[in-house]
């Protein structure tokens, strides 16, 4: 029996920067991921300037972020934010603030 093809919409980038909530300095090595009801995106790591880009499906997406550094919370309870990600050809931007343990 033939099954129908499952077609997923193209992913779009969410870009941003992870910073220390108290000092505003960038956090290198923070881990960022995004998910929705039907999708869980990859985990990406911020660069030395705290910048990241993670690809997700358009729609309401929860972006999870955690420190990848022992000075910050190391698990996904560190913080999260739900954003509305626009469709193809657009990019959503986000700033993440983490607090030290």
C-alpha positions in Angstrom: 0.0 0.0 0.0 1.4 3.4 -1.0 1.6 6.0 1.8 1.3 9.7 0.9 4.4 11.9 1.0 4.9 14.0 4.1 6.0 17.4 3.2 7.5 19.8 5.8 7.7 23.5 5.3 11.3 24.8 4.9 13.1 25.8 8.1 14.0 29.4 8.7 16.8 30.8 10.8 16.4 32.4 14.2 19.5 34.5 15.0 20.5 36.1 18.2 23.0 36.7 20.9 23.3 35.2 24.4 24.5 37.7 27.1 25.1 37.8 30.8 21.9 39.2 32.4 23.9 41.3 34.9 26.9 42.6 32.8 25.5 42.4 29.3 28.7 40.7 28.2 28.4 37.9 25.5 28.4 34.3 26.6 30.5 32.0 24.5 29.5 28.3 24.5 25.8 28.8 25.5 23.5 26.1 24.1 20.4 27.2 22.0 17.6 25.0 20.6 14.1 25.6 19.3 11.0 23.4 19.3 7.3 23.5 18.6 4.5 21.0 19.0 5.7 19.1 15.9 9.4 19.9 15.6 12.6 19.9 17.7 15.5 21.7 16.2 19.2 21.1 16.6 21.2 22.3 19.5 23.7 25.0 18.5 26.5 26.6 20.5 27.1 30.4 20.7 30.4 31.7 19.3 32.9 33.8 21.2 30.7 36.9 20.7 27.6 35.1 22.0 26.0 34.9 18.6 24.0 32.0 17.3 21.8 30.9 14.4 19.4 28.0 14.8 17.0 26.7 12.1 13.3 26.1 13.1 10.0 25.7 11.4 7.8 28.8 11.0 5.1 29.4 13.6 5.1 29.6 17.4 8.5 28.2 18.6 9.9 28.0 22.1 13.6 28.8 22.1 15.5 27.2 24.9 18.9 28.4 26.1 21.3 27.3 28.7 24.9 28.1 29.6 27.5 25.8 28.3 29.9 27.2 30.9 30.0 26.0 34.5 29.3 29.6 35.7 25.8 29.4 34.2 22.9 27.0 34.6 23.8 24.0 32.4 20.4 22.7 31.7 17.4 23.7 29.7 15.7 25.2 32.8 18.1 28.2 32.5 15.5 30.0 30.4 13.2 29.8 27.5 11.1 32.2 25.4 8.2 31.5 22.9 8.4 33.6 19.8 6.4 33.7 16.5 8.8 32.8 13.7 7.9 34.3 10.2 7.7 32.2 7.1 10.3 31.6 4.4 12.6 34.4 3.4 12.5 36.1 6.7 14.7 35.8 9.9 13.6 36.1 13.5 16.1 37.8 15.9 16.3 37.1 19.7 18.5 38.2 22.6 18.9 35.7 25.4 20.0 36.7 28.9 21.5 34.1 31.3 22.3 34.6 35.0 25.2 33.0 36.9 24.7 30.2 39.3 
